[in-house]
Amino acid sequence: MKFATKAIHVGEEPGLVSESGDVVAPIHLSTTFARREVEKPRGGYEYSRTANPTRDALELRLAALEESKHALAFASGLAAEASLVLSLLKKGDHVVAFDDLYGGTRRLFSQTLSNFGLDFTYVDAREARNVDQAVGKRTKMIWLESPTNPLLKICDIKAISEVASRRDIITVVDNTFMSPYFQNPLQLGADVVLHSATKYLGGHSDVLGGAIMTSNEEIYTKAKFNQNAIGAVPSPFDCFLLLRGIKTLAVRMERHQLNAMRVAEHLEAHPAVEKVIYPGLKSHPQHTLGKRQMSGSGGVVSFEVKGTLRDVKRFLRRVKVFSLAESLGGVESLIEHPASMTHASVPGKAREVLGITDRLVRASVGIEDVSDLIEDLDGALD
Ligand SMILES: *Cc1c(COP(=O)(O)O)cnc(C)c1O
């Protein structure tokens, strides 16, 4: 089956989900499952943290989207990240990570996981050589995002994964921005793909979720054990909302991308805009690499507004169709100021080095009529 078909059917085949032939997976709220005998759970289920039928349906679907053997669902993207790292690493291990990461990921690494004897080095992974040079004897994991948040920097997933696997290092790619529709890091050689399902997978800004996908049995066994041992699992209702959201992923991504391209081109020609960052634009410094490893450019457009911080804040106050809010990937358009919102937890100095200036704005372009979006931005910029 092709992507759009799998996104609708896998995990919810009538007969697979229930005896009654439900076309939609029921929300299984039972936290425990009765047995006939001491050693024998009836349908393979014992306790919902360990496994739950609605979550099983979601995990089958998630695996199908990334063409992986396995998927595991979590209560949020960060829950998936923490559970994964704690499953695979131990005290003394070293991680090389892209320096332009989702702010919460960097906070989790630098302020929480580093308390457990893990070391993190951040490098500009746009040059694969920088990753290579940061790898040492204790390096066990390379953590990538591509394109990054909010500067949409791209790294060569294939080249970095190749070097890593030769040295027995696990490569993890946070694929949230592209969604499985536009990029499949496992096919490029990565060992684990991670998603904040809160974004494009859910797609409607009404559910938090996280997922990891892998075809590596050893990684899966450890991560599955810890999904239960740590317990950061999504509720059955969350699983239902994600299953429902994913059904329209293919059509949503197509429209996100069309709208984002139109918005990016329009802003690039606007006199009040200093520069626009969008992988689909020829002006993106890594446009060619992007074309090689992604089949689209997604729905996030970052840009710098001319003027002072005050001007930028005035602009953000004046948009009406775009909501001034964190997050991305929903059907509705959102706009935000990374330096004071999503990336406020990144120290000022680090933000400066990365290029997250006070004038930078990040837009998650939704699937509304694009002429309304452009009119809204124009009005506020004027
Ligand atoms: C939102 C996000 C996360 C964190 O996910 P939550 O679901 O908010 O915990 C991680 N990575 C990226 C790229 C994100 O955008």
The ligand as a MOL file (V3000), in Angstrom:
LIG
                    3D

  0  0  0     0  0            999 V3000
M  V30 BEGIN CTAB
M  V30 COUNTS 15 15 0 0 0
M  V30 BEGIN ATOM
M  V30 1 C 7.3840 20.0310 19.7850 0
M  V30 2 C 8.6560 19.3570 19.4570 0
M  V30 3 C 9.2360 18.4340 20.3360 0
M  V30 4 C 8.6410 18.1170 21.6960 0
M  V30 5 O 7.4160 17.4870 21.5890 0
M  V30 6 P 6.2240 17.6260 22.6880 0
M  V30 7 O 5.1690 16.7970 22.0750 0
M  V30 8 O 5.9080 19.0700 22.7910 0
M  V30 9 O 6.7700 17.0670 23.9500 0
M  V30 10 C 10.3990 17.8130 19.9500 0
M  V30 11 N 10.9730 18.0870 18.7660 0
M  V30 12 C 10.4670 18.9860 17.8990 0
M  V30 13 C 11.1680 19.2560 16.6150 0
M  V30 14 C 9.2940 19.6510 18.2230 0
M  V30 15 O 8.7990 20.5440 17.3580 0
M  V30 END ATOM
M  V30 BEGIN BOND
M  V30 1 1 1 2
M  V30 2 1 2 3
M  V30 3 2 2 14
M  V30 4 1 3 4
M  V30 5 2 3 10
M  V30 6 1 4 5
M  V30 7 1 5 6
M  V30 8 2 6 7
M  V30 9 1 6 8
M  V30 10 1 6 9
M  V30 11 1 10 11
M  V30 12 2 11 12
M  V30 13 1 12 13
M  V30 14 1 12 14
M  V30 15 1 14 15
M  V30 END BOND
M  V30 END CTAB
M  END
